[in-house]
């Protein structure tokens, strides 16, 4: 991160600053990009106004646990739509639930 002179008051400011802290002149930087500014929502809006899920929602997780078949269906649809984190999360939950059921069933006395 380098310091550059303000175009209005010649004060040294960060090249990432949106405006000069001394005089308030805009620097031309549209927005600061950093890891802290990542969206915290489970989705982002596409240019056509549709929701594109980034991660699995609470509803997705509950559905995957109690209705594993539906979790597989929604997980595969999410992967086909490019929602990889959501799809793999749902499929992993379904796999864990399935393994727990198999383990539990195999340890039952006959």
C-alpha positions, 0 to 999 in steps of 0.5 A: 500500500503506497502513499500518493498526494491528494489531487486537491490539498497535496496531503499524503493519503493511501492509494486505497482511500476513497476520499482524502481525510483532510479535505474530503476530495474524492480520489477516484477509487470506487470502493475498497476491496478487502477480505473483511468486505465479503458478503455475509449473506448466504446469497448474492443477487445476479444482474438479472435479479435472481438469488445465487446461493453461496453457502447452504442455508439453515433450511438446507441443512435441516432438510438434508438431515431429516429428508436425505433424498431431498437433500441429494436432489437439492444438492445436485441441482445446486451443483448444476447451477454452479452453487458448489459450496452449497451443493457439496455441503448438502451432499456431505450432510446426507452422506454423514446421515446415511453413514450414521444410519448404516452404522446404527442399523448394523450394530443392532442386535438381531 
